């Protein structure tokens, strides 16, 4: 996988890449190095990341502990993480052409 090229293309086209917490726990064990490389490449390209939990139970929904460790390890800028607030995610979606959702204006 050409991580640097993918990160640069994603940043150029304003596409966020996902770092998934399950990659570190059960489903993709051993992918920590890949996730670290992706996070660093996205950082260097000035791109965005979204965090996912791939949760199939309520107990792990929204748990991004392992993702945050990777982002901290590569000094990923907090302001380039999409799903830390509803406003940031909605602003990103609007910047990609999504119409504003009036019902979400007060989030």
Beta strands, then each sheet from edge to edge (+ up, - down):
strand 1: 17-20
strand 2: 49-52
sheet 1: 1+ 2+
end
